[in-house]
Amino acid sequence: MRILVVYPRAVPEIEIFFNDLKQAGHEIVYWVGEHSGEKNTPKGAIFHDHYDAWDGKSAEVFKNVTFPPASSELVERLYRTESVVLSMMDKHYDSAPVNERKHIYYSMLSYWSGVLDMLKPDAVVFAIVPHTVYNYILYELARLRGLFTPCFEDTYVASRLLFYKNFWEGSEELRDALGRASDAKLSDLSGDLAAYLKRFKETEAQPAYMAQQKRLGAGWGLFRHRVRIARAGLLSGRTFVLAWRFFKRLFVRNLAHEYRGVVSAPDMSRPYVYFPLNMQPERSTSPQGGVFQDQILVAETVAASLPDGWMLVIKEHPSQWWLRGKTRYSSARYRGYYQRLARIPNTVLVDTFTNTFELTRGARAVAVVTGTPGWEAILRSIPVIVFGYPWYRDCPGTLRVENVDECRVALARIESGGLKLTTDGVIAFLKALDAVSVRAFIHDLIGQTEHMSEAESFRNIALKLNTELRANT
């Protein structure tokens, strides 16, 4: 097979991945990687830096090539893609107005259509669910042409990846394995999964990435960030300008002021649905939220579906302020965003540092687009209303909905006690996950916490890919 690979890692071990694919008879014709790893480009393949691609820049070999503009027919066939991309551009293109975003999108359609026409790959392989504008456009263009578009997703469960032929549809093999694992017992789980279940079910353990984000965006991490800015200001001679901007922000209304103005203490004696917001912009909502990347739409849908006497409790994701411009307004959290949420009937916003585990334990249900809080609820036998496409969408206890009618039915079922959750469903799901998942990681933080080497991870990913590529030849 002729393969176009989108795998932006610069580590030398990626050569293991490329070599295993080549030894299986595949030809890598194009690689989107990182400049610092360009020396690892397979012989004969075109190299394209991930950040250049994100900026809409061509690979060097196509620098002087002009591809035909996207046709109106192609644009119309990909209207859903355009809708997702315009929201996805909140990251990297945050300040661009909508018409500029649309033209960037059309330009990328032109480029990647031209690349596919010229190279004629049989498959386009993605390391992870595509979510950085150019790779999502490439993904949908390849699917439109009927090309094989495999990708993986980190589950953050003991270094296990899920393989997708189509991430919108999820894992077929996981659903099949779940049917065979219905009578699984705790003793049937591998040791690391049994330990994982015990740790995350019985304690308030957070995933490794949350601890990392807190280190970067709060406390000493925030202090070091500000020291780096001050040092850069001194070196550039812009100290006064940066200091003035910093002190000016202290007296200008920002996200934190707006949020504090709408939070209140809910009446916890009332039954409630807990809705923890996803950090944005990020893959968890765009593309994996679909239209429900608009989390206000999620809140409105849940609120309109609540049984009598119930309320909706919303909490902002702490990383939204740690990592996304601190408390500045943005396209993802624009002026008036929290006020819109607060105006929704039967809705209460709580402080960002309210204990999320306590809110989960007291909830009759947890509503999510995607994200870890939904999985944490399932581990605690709390029903989950899912609006997006998370990796755990097929786990017993999840109810996926797309509108008010479906959400109302789901909540009525929960209210009546018609949805009884036990640990048995989670055990069966973990047993199925163990049977079909790949022992590997995309995010190197997982490799560090699970003591897995890059070499082992790449070998396992290549082994799975070769199996699937052979099956789709």
ZALUM-156790 format. One record per residue: residue in one letter; x, y negated, z negated of N, C-alpha, C, O in turn. Coordinates in steps of 0.02 Angstrom, whole numbers, plus 50000, padded with zeros to 5 digits. Layout:
AXYZXYZXYZXYZ
...
//
This chain:
M500415006050000500005000050000500434993750000500964993649969
R500204988650035500514982050031500174978249974499564977549973
I500584975849927500304973049865500534965849854501124964249863
L500064961649836500204954849812500134955149737499604957049712
V500654953249700500654953849627500644946949594501054942649610
V500184945949548500164939949507500334942049435499904944349398
Y500964941049417501204943349352501734938349327502334939749333
P501524932649300501994927349280502374928849215502244925749164
R502834933649219503284934949163503994934449190504134936649246
A504444931749151505124930649174505624935449141506234934649150
V505394940349105505844944949070506164949749120505834951749168
P506794951749110507134956149157506814963049164506884966349215
E506454965149111506144971849113505604972449166505374977949181
I505394966849196504874967149248505134971049308504744973549349
E505794971649314506084975749368505864983049362505784986449413
I505754985349301505514992149291504834992949323504694997949357
F504404988049313503734988049342503774988149418503434992249450
F504174983749447504234983549520504524990049547504284992649597
N505044992549515505364998749540504895004649538504885008749584
D504495005149484504015010749480503485010349535503285015449562
L503275004149551502795003349606503115005249673502795008649714
K503725003049684504065004549747504205012049754504135014749809
Q504395015349700504525022549702503895026549717503935032149742
A503325023549702502685026849719502475025449791501945027649812
G502895021849828502765020749898502435014149915502225013049972
H502385009649866502045003249879502554997849897503124997949874
E502334993149939502754987549960502484981149929501904979249940
I502904977849890502694971449859502874965849908503464964649922
V502364962549933502474957549985502484950449958502714945849992
Y502244949449897502184942649869502144943349794501764947449768
W502534939249759502504939449686502444932349659502854928049673
V501914931249619501854925049581502144926349512501854929849471
G502734923549501503084924449438503264917749407502874912949411
E503844917449375504084911149347504784909849373505184914449382
H504944903449385505584901649416506174904749380506654907049413
S506154904849314506724907549277506834915049289507364917749274
G506324918349318506384925449333506424926949407506344932649427
E506534921849448506514922649521507024927949545506904931249595
K507574928549509508084933449528507824940649526508134945049556
N507274941749493506994948549488506494949949545506184955249545
T506424945349592505964946349648506144952549688506724953349707
P505664957049700505814963049741506074961149810505864956149839
K506514965149837506804963849903506254963549956505834968049961
G506264958149994505774957350048505134953950027504724952350070
A505054952649962504434949449938504514941849937505074939349929
I503974938349946503954931049941503854929249867503404931949834
F504254924649842504184922549773503804915849770503894911549812
H503374915249719502984909049708502944907849633502704912149596
D503174902149611503154900549540502434899349517502054895949550
H502264902249461501594901749432501384894449422500814892549438
Y501834890349396501654883449382501604879249445501204874549448
D502004880949495501914877649560501234879449590500884875149616
A501054885849585500404888049611499834884549575499334882649605
W499924883649510499414880349469499344872949489498804870049486
D499904870149510499894863149534499634862549605499564856949631
G499494868149638499264867949707499834867549757499714865849815
K500444869049736501024868849781501114875649814500974880849784
S501354875549876501474881749914502104885349890502534882349857
A502144891749906502774895249898503274891949946503084889349998
E503914892149929504434888749969504424890850042504514886750086
V504304897350055504314899750124503744896950165503784896650227
F503204894650133502624891850168502604884250162502094881050177
K503154881250140503164874150127502974869950188502644864850181
N503174872150247503034868350309502484871550351502404869850409
V502114876050321501564879350357500904875950339500774874650280
T500504874350389499854871350377499314876450392499224878650449
F498944878350340498404883050349497754879350365497674873650343
P497294882350402496654879050418496264877350355496264881350308
P495934871550353495514869850295494954875050286494754878450333
A494714875450224494164880150210493544878050249493384872150254
S493194882950276492584881550314491994880650267492014882950210
S491474877450291490874876650250490574883450234490284884350181
E490634888150281490364894850268490714898150210490394901150166
L491384897550208491764900550152491584897150087491494900450036
V491544890550087491374886850026490694888950000490604889849940
E490214889750045489544891650025489514898749998489124900249953
R489914903150026489924910150002490244910649932490144915549896
L490624905449914490964905549850490724900049803491114897449763
Y490084898349807489824893149763489904894949689490044890549648
R489804901249672489884903249602490614902249580490754899949525
T491074903949625491774902949610491924895549599492284893849552
E491654891249641491754884049634491514881549566491844877549533
S490924883949545490644881849481491114883749424491234879749379
V491374889949426491834892249374492474888149375492724886049323
V492744887049435493384883649441493334876449416493804874049383
L492794872949431492744865949409492784865349333493064860549307
S492494870249298492554870349225493244872749203493534870149155
M493524877549239494184880149224494714874649228495224874949193
M494584869649270495054864149278495084859449219495484854749218
D494664860549168494734856749106495434857649077495684853549039
K495744863349095496434864649075496874863049135496764865749189
H497354858949126497844857049177497614851249221498024847349245
Y496954850749233496684845249274496174841149234495684838749262
D496294840549169495794837649124495564830649144494974829049139
S496014826549167495844819549182495584818649253495374813149271
A495584823849294495374823149364494624822649368494264826549337
P494364817749406493634817249417493394823049460493794826449492
V492734824149461492464830149493492644830549567492784835949592
N492644824849603492794825149674493524826949687493684830249736
E493974824749644494674826749651494744834249636495114837749671
R494394836549585494414843749569494164847849628494464853049645
K493634845649660493354849349716493854849549774493924854749807
H494194844049787494674844149842495274848649827495524852149871
I495494848649764496034853249744495804860449755496184864549780
Y495184861749737494904868449747494894870249821495104875749840
Y494644865749863494624867149935495324868249963495414872550006
S495814864549939496494865349963496774872149943497114875349983
M496614874349882496844880949861496494886449899496794891549915
L495854885449915495494890349957495854891050024495954896550049
S496054885450053496404885450117497064889250112497204893550153
Y497454887650061498114890750054498064898350044498384902150081
W497664900449996497634907549980497284911550034497444917450044
S496814908550069496514911950127497044913050180497084918350212
G497464907850191498004908550240498504913750221498734917550264
V498684914150157499164919150134498884926150146499234930650170
L498254927150128497944933750138497904935450212498024941250231
D497744930650255497714931850327498404933750354498454938250396
M498924930450330499594931450358499914937950333500224941550372
L499834939350268500174945150239499774951550241500044957050239
K499114950850244498664956650247498814961950194498954967650210
P498804959950130498904965050077498304969650072497744968050091
D498444975650046497904980450034497614979649964497054981749950
A498004976749919497784975749850498104969449822498664967649841
V497744966149777498014960349741497984962149667497444962849638
V498564962849635498614965249567498724959349519499154955149531
F498324959149466498364953849416498564956849349498294962049328
A499034953649315499234956049249498654955749200498554960349160
I498264950449203497724949249155497134946149192497204943849248
V496564946049160495974942949191496174935949215496384931849175
P496114934549280496354928249308495964922249281495344922349278
H496344917049260495994911349228496374904849235496224900049198
T496864904449280497224898149288497114895249358497594893749394
V496494894449376496264891149437496494894849499496094898249531
Y497134894349517497364897249580497264904849581497054907649631
N497414908149524497354915449525496624917849523496464923149549
Y496194913849493495484915649495495204914749565494814918849589
I495414909449600495204908449670495454914249712495084916849754
L496074916149703496364921849740495974928249725495844932249770
Y495794929249662495414935149642494754935649680494584940849707
E494374930149680493724930249713493784930549789493364933649822
L494294927449817494414928149890494574935349908494314937949957
A494994938649868495164945549881494554950049874494454954649915
R494144948849823493534952849816493064951849874492744956549897
L493014945749899492594944249956492804948150017492394949950059
R493454949550023493724953350079493714960850068493924964650111
G493484962950010493454970049995494114973049974494194979149976
L494594968849953495244971449931495194974049859494764971849820
F495624978649842495664981249774495984975949730496534973549746
T495664974149674495894968649631495954970849558495584968349516
P496404975449543496454977849473496764972549428497164968449449
C496554972749364496854968349313496774971749245496434976849238
F497084968849195497064971549127496814966149079496784960249095
E496634968449019496444963848966496724966248900496634972048882
D497054961748864497294963248797496694963748750496284959148747
T496634969348714496094970048665496324967648596495904966448552
Y496974966948586497264965248522497104970648470497114969348409
V496964976648494496854982348450497454987048459497474990948506
A497934986648414498494991248412498814992248481498884997948504
S499004986848513499354986848578499014991148631499334995348663
R498364990048640497994993648692497694988848742497364983948725
L497824990248805497544986448860496964990248891496964996448893
L496464986548915495934989548955496064988049028496274982549046
F495944992949070496034992149142495354990649174494854993949158
Y495334985749218494724983949254494834984349330495324981849356
K494364987449363494324986749436493984980149453494134976949503
N493504978249410493134972049418492974969649347492564972649313
F493294964249326493204962249256492494959949241492284960249183
W492124957749292491424955849281491014962049260490554961449221
E491194967849286490814973949271491094977749211490754982049184
G491704976249190491994979649133492314986249153492464987449211
S492424990449104492774996749114492285002649122491945004549075
E492265005249182491845011149195492085017149154491675020749126
E492745018049152493005023949117492895023449042492835028649009
L492875017349015492725016548943492005018648929491865022048880
R491545016648972490835018548963490755026148968490365029148929
D491105029149014491065036449021491345039948959491055044748933
A491915037448935492235040448876491805039448814491795043748770
L491455033848810491025032548752490465037648749490265039748694
G490205039648806489685044848808489945051448781489555055348752
R490585052848790490875059148767491095058848694491245063948664
A491135052748666491405051948599490865050548547491025048348491
S490245051748564489685049748520489715053048451489455050248402
D490015058948446490035062448382490725062048349490885066148306
A491135057248370491815056648342491795054948268491355051348245
K492275057448232492345056148160492985052148148493415051648192
L493035049148089493625045148072494255049248080494775046648102
S494225055648062494815060048067495025061248140495575063648152
D494585059648188494755060648258495165054848286495455055548340
L495195049148250495575043448275496325044448265496535047648216
S496715041848310497435042048302497615037848240497235033448220
G498195039148212498385036048149498375028448151498155025248104
D498625025548206498655018248209497965015148215497845009648189
L497495018548249496825015848254496435016548189496045012148171
A496545022048154496235022948088496475017548040496085014748002
A497125016048042497405010848000497135003948020496994999747978
Y497075002948086496804996548110496084995548085495914990248061
L495675000748092494975000348070494934998747996494534994447976
K495335002047956495315000947883495524993747867495204990447826
R496064991347900496314984747885495824979247904495684974747864
F495554979647965495144974147990494414974747968494034969847973
K494214980547944493524981247918493484979347845492984976447823
E494004980847807493964980147735494314973847709494254972247649
T494674970247751495024964247729494844958447775494484959247824
E495104952647759494994946747800495614945447844495804939647855
A495914950847867496504950347910496334946747975495814948248006
Q496754942247995496664938648058497114941648111497644944248096
P496904941148174497344943548228497984939348230497994933648208
A498514942448257499164939148256499164932448291499504927848270
Y498774931848345498794925648383498504919848343498714914048354
M498034921148298497754915748258498264913048208498314907048197
A498654917648179499184915548133499694911348170499954906348145
Q499854913448232500344909748272500084902748289500454897848285
Q499444902248308499154895848325499144891148265499264885148272
K498994893848207498984889748146499694887148131499774881448110
R500184891548141500874889348129501074883648175501454879248156
L500824883948237501004878848286500624872248276500894866948289
G499994872748253499564866848254499384863848187499044858748185
A499594866948133499424864248067500034864548021500524867948036
G499984861147965500514861347915501194859347942501264854147975
W501704863547929502384862147951502434862248027502844858748056
G502014866248059502014866448132501824859648161502134857248209
L501314856548132501094849948154501644844748139501774840348179
F501964845448080502494840848062503074841348112503334836248135
R503274847448129503824848348176503644845648245504064842748280
H503004846548264502764843948328502844836348330503074833548380
R502664833048277502714825748274503434823348271503604818148298
V503864827348238504574825648237504864826048307505264821748327
R504674831148345504924831748414504704825848457505084823248497
I504064823748447503824817948485504224811648466504414807748509
A504344810748401504714804848378505434805048406505694799848427
R505734810848407506424811548433506434809948508506874806448532
A505934812648544505894811148616505794803748628506064800948675
G505394800548584505284793348590505924789448580506054784548616
L506334791548530506964788148518507434788848578507764784048598
L507464794848606507914796148662507694792448725508104790448767
S507044791548732506784788248793506704780748785506554777248833
G506794778248723506694771148711505964769148707505804763248714
R505514773948696504804772548695504514773248624503914774248616
T504934772748574504714773848505504144769248486503644771448457
F504204762848502503684758048483503024759748516502504759648483
V503034761448580502424763148617502084769248586501474769248575
L502484774448573502194780548544501924779348474501394781948456
A502294775448434502064773948367501414769948368500954771248329
W501384765048413500774761048419500184765348438499634764448411
R500274769948485499734774448506499504778848449498914780048440
F499994781248409499824785548352499414781748300498884784248279
F499644775848280499284772148229498614769548254498134768848216
K498574768048318497944765848348497424771348343496844770048329
R497644777648355497174783248352496904784348281496354786948273
L497284782248231497054783148162496424779048148496044780648103
F496314773648186495754769148173495224769348229494754765348229
V495314773948277494834774748331494424781048319494694786248300
R493784780448331493344786248321493574792048365493704791048425
N493634798048336493864803748374493444809948358492924809348325
L493654815648382493274821848372493154823348299492604825248279
A493674822448259493604824048187493084819548155492674821948115
H493094813048172492584808548144491884810748165491424810948124
E491814812248229491154814248254490914820648220490324821148202
Y491374825448212491174831748182490974830848109490474833548086
R491394827148072491234825948001490574822347993490234822947941
G490384818448044489754814848040489134819048049488584816848034
V489214825248072488624829448085488614835848043488114839448043
V489164837348007489164843447967488724842547905488634836947880
S488454848147882488054848047821488064854947789488314859647820
A487814855347730487804861747694487144865247709486614862647692
P487164871047741486544874547758486214877747697486544879147647
D485574879047702485204882747651485324890147662484994893247703
M485814892847627486024899747639485524904947616485624910947626
S484964902647586484434907447568484014909247630483644914147629
R484074905347682483694906647744484084911547787484694911347789
P483734915947823484094920247871484384916047927484084911047948
Y484974917947951485284913848002485684918048053485874923748040
V485784915048110486244917648161486864913248158486814907148159
Y487434916448155488064912748152488364912348223488454917448256
F488524906248245488814905248311489484901648304489504895448299
P490044905448302490714902348300490914900248371490914904448416
L491074893948381491254891648447491914894448470492364895548430
N491984895648535492614897448565493044891248575492784885748588
M493704891948568494154886648587494124885848663494084890748700
Q494134879648686494104878248757494604872748776494764868548734
P494844872748839494724877548892495164883748883495744883148864
E494884889548896495254895848889494894901348926494304900748942
R495264906848938494984912548975494354915248943493904917548978
S494304914948877493734917948841493064914948862492554918248857
T493064908748887492444905848912492464904548987491934904749020
S493044903349015493084902149087493684906049115494254903949108
P493534911749147492904913549178492444918049137491874919149156
Q492684920849080492314926349050491664924449015491314928748988
G491514918049015490864916048989490354915049045489754914349031
G490584914949108490124913449163489814906549152490164901849133
V489164905949163488834899449153488834897449080488754891649064
F488914902349036488894900948965489564898348938489684898348877
Q490014896248984490584892248960490334885748929490674882648889
D489714883748949489384878148917489084880648851488544883648851
Q489444879548796489234882448733488624878948703488294881648659
I488494872848726487874869548705487284873348733486764874048700
L487344875948794486814880048824486704886348784486134888548776
V487234889248759487174895148716486774893448653486304896948634
A486974887948621486634885948559485894884448571485474886448531
E485744881048626485044879548642484644885948654484074886548633
T484964890848687484624897248702484484901048637483934903648629
V484974901348593484864904948529484344901348487483894904548459
A484394894748482483924890948441483214891748466482744892048426
A483124892048532482454892848560482184899848551481594901048563
S482604904448528482414911448521482344913648449482154919348436
L482484909248402482504911148331481814913248305481314909948320
P481784918648266481164920248231480974914748182481404910848162
D480354914448164480114909248117480524909348052480644914648023
G480734903548031481094902947968481844903947973482204902747924
W482094906048032482814907048041483144900548061482814895848084
M483804900248053484184894448076484824896748111485024902548106
L485124892148147485744893448184486304889648149486254883548140
V486834893148129487404890048095487994890148144488194895448168
I488274884248158488824883548206489454881148171489424876748128
K490014883948191490664881748164491154881048221491214885448264
E491514875348222492024874248273492624878848261492784880548205
H492944880848316493544884948312494124880548286494254875348316
P494474882548234495004878248207495554876848257495874871548255
S495684881648303496214880548353496024875148403496464872648439
Q495394873348406495194867948452495554861448434495724857448478
W495674860548370496024854548347496774855848339497174851248347
W496964862048325497674863548317498044862948384498604860448387
L497724865348438498094866248501497864861748557498254860348603
R497244859348556496974855748614496944848148601496414845248592
G497544845048601497554837848594497344835448525497124829748518
K497414839848475497224838048407496494835748404496044839848414
T496364829448391495664827348385495474822248438495014818248427
R495804822348495495634817848549495044820648589494974826748595
Y494644816248616494114818548661494424821148726494964819048746
S494074825748756494314828848818493714831148858493144830348837
S493844834148916493294836848956492944842648920492344843648929
A493324846348881493034852048845492644849848783492144852948766
R492874844448751492524841748692492464834148704492864830148679
Y491954832348741491864825348760491494821548705491214824548659
R491494814948712491154810648662490414812448659490074812648710
G490164813848600489464815548590489334823048592488764825248584
Y489864827148602489784834448607489464837248543488974840948546
Y489754835648486489504838348423488824835448405488404838748374
Q488704829248425488054826248412487504829848451486944830748426
R487664831948512487174835848551487014842448516486434844448513
L487524845748490487404851948454486974850748392486514854548378
A487124845448356486764844048293486034842348305485614843248260
R485864839848364485174837948379484734843948396484124843348400
I485034849748407484644855648424484224857748363484504858348308
P483574858948371483154860748313483404866948277483664871648307
N483324866948211483504872648168484234874448173484424880348168
T484654869448183485374870548191485764866548139485604860748126
V486264869748110486704866548061487424867648081487624873348096
L487834862348080488544862948091488894862748024488744858647981
V489384867348015489744867647951490484865947963490724866148020
D490824864347909491524862347913491944867747946491814873747938
T492454865647984492874870348021493244875147975493414880647996
F493364873247912493744877447868493284881747822493524884747774
T492644881847837492204886547803492424893647820492584895047877
N492424897947771492674904847781492234908447832491644909747819
T492534910147889492144913347943491914920347924491384922547947
F492294923847882492104930547862491494930347816491054934647821
E491454925347773490864924647730490244922947772489704925547760
L490334918547821489774916947865489544923047903488944924047913
T490014927247924489844933347961489474938247916488954941047936
R489734939347856489414944147811488704942147792488284946547783
G488564935747787487894933547768487414932947825486814931947814
A487644933647887487224932547946486794938647962486994944247949
R486204937347990485794942748017486054944948085485964950648105
A486394940348119486714941848183487244936648197487214931048170
V487724938448238488244933748260488164932948336488124937848372
A488134926748358488084925248430488764923048455489084918848424
V488984925748512489624923848540489574923448616489144926648647
V490024919548645490124920048717490564926148728490364930948761
T491164925848701491624931548695492014930248631491814925948591
G492554933648621493004931848567493014936448507492574940648498
T493534935548467493654939848409493104939948357492964945248329
P492754934248343492224934448291491684939548306491394942448260
G491534940648370491034945748387491284952748368490904956648340
W491904954148383492194960648365492244961348289492114966748263
E492424956048254492464956248181491774957648151491724961048100
A491244955048183490564956348158490384963748168490104966848123
I490554966448226490404973548240490754978048189490464982848164
L491384976448173491754980348123491404980348056491494984948016
R491004975148042490654974547979489914976347985489504974647942
S489734979648040489054982148053488544976448058487964977348039
I488764970648083488314965048096488164964848170488624964748210
P487524964748191487364964648262487644958448296487694953148266
V487814959148360488124953748398487724952348461487594956848501
I487524946048469487204943748531487754941048576488094936148558
V487854944148634488404942448678488144939048741487684941448774
F488434933248758488244929548818488744930348875488564929448933
G489364931948858489884932448910490084939648924489674944248921
Y490724940548939490984947048961491604949048921492144949448949
P491524950148855492104952048814492294959448826491894963248853
W492884961248805493124968048815492704973148776492674978948795
Y492384970948721492004975548679491254975648696490844977848656
R491084973248755490374972548774489974979048771489364978848765
D490314984848776489964991248777489944994648709489695000248703
C490204991348658490204994348592489494994348563489144989348569
P489284999848531488644999948497488594994148447489054992848408
G488024990648449487934984848406487954978248443487794973048415
T488154978448508488144972348548487514972248591487304977348619
L487224966348596486634965348637486774959648685486794953848664
R486884961148748487044955848796486414952748823485944956248843
V486394946048823485804942448845486004936948895486584934848896
E485524934748935485664929548984485154923848984485224919049021
N484634924448942484114919248941483724919548876483854923948834
V483264914948868482874914548806482464920848794482444923348738
D482134923348846481714929248837482114935248812481904938648765
E482704936448842483114942048820483384940948750483434945648710
C483564934748734483824933248668483274934048615483404936448560
R482674931948632482114932548586481964939948571481824941748513
V481984944048622481864951248612482414954248568482264958148523
A483034952348580483594954948541483524952948467483624957048423
L483354946648454483294944348385482684947348350482704948548290
A482154948448388481574951648359481734958848339481504961248287
R482134962148379482344968948363482764969048299482694973448257
I483204964048293483624963548233483194961948172483294964848119
E482724957348180482284955348124481874961248098481774961948038
S481644965348144481214971048124481604976948096481304981748072
G482264976548099482674982048075482744987548126482954993148110
G482574986048189482614991148241483314992448266483414997048307
L483794988548243484494989648263484904991048201485104986448166
K485014997348187485394999448128486105001048149486225005448190
L486584997348121487284998548138487645002348083487525001148024
T488075006848103488495010548056489215010548083489345008648140
T489665012748041490365013148062490455018548115490935018448153
D489975023248120490035028648169490085026048240490455028748281
G489705020748254489715017948322490395014948338490635015648394
V490705011648290491365008748300491885014248308492335013648350
I491825019448268492295025048273492255028248343492765029748374
A491645029248367491565032048434491865027548487492185029848534
F491765021048478492035016248527492795016248526493115016248578
L493095016448466493815016548461494105023048488494635023148519
K493745028548478493965034948507493955034548583494415036948616
A493435031548612493395030748684493945026048709494255027248760
L494065020648672494585015848690495265019348691495675018148736
D495395023548641496025027148637496115031748698496675032648722
A495565034548721495605039348776495775036048843496085039148885
V495565029848852495635026748919496105020748921496295018548975
S496305018248864496705012148864497435013648881497655019348880
V497795008248896498505008648912498905006048853498775000548829
R499375009948829499785007748773500305002748799500855004648820
A500124996548798500544991248826500294984548802499814984148763
F500614979148824500394972448805500544967648862501004968748902
I500154962348865500284956748910500604951048872501104948148894
H500324949448814500584944248771501144947248729501034952048693
D501754944448733502324947348699502254947248623502604950948589
L501794943148597501674943148525501424949948501501594952148446
I501024953248543500774959948526501354964848522501384968948476
G501814964448570502384968948568502794968048505503054972948478
Q502854961948482503244960648421502904963648360503224966748318
T502244962748356501884965148296501804972748298501764975948245
E501784975748357501694983048362502354986748373502364992848381
H502914982948375503574985948383503624990148447503884995648446
M503354987348501503394990748566503864986748611503844980548611
S504284990148648504754986748691504434984548756503924987348778
E504724979448788504494977248854504554982948904504104983848946
A505084986648900505194992048948504644997348945504374999348996
E504474999448884503935004348875503275001648901502895005148933
S503134995348885502514992248907502464992048983501954994049011
F502994989749017502974989349090502914996349122502564997149172
R503245001249093503185008049121502465010549117502205013449164
N502145009449060501455011749051500975008049097500505011049124
I501085001549106500644997749152500735000249223500245001249259
A501365001249244501495003749312501205010649323500935012149377
L501245014949272500965021649278500205021449290499945024949334
K499865017149253499145016549262498985013549330498525015949365
L499355008449350499235005349415499345010249472498935010649518
N499875013949469500015018849522499465024049528499275026049583
T499205026149471498645030949472498035027949506497725031149548
E497875021749489497285018549518497395016549591496925017149631
L497985014349608498125012649678498085018849722497825018549778
R498325024349697498285030749735497565032749745497375035149798
A497155031749693496445033549698496055029049746495525030849771
N496335023049758495975018249801496315017449869496165012749906
T496765021949886497085021649952496585023450008496775023550067
//
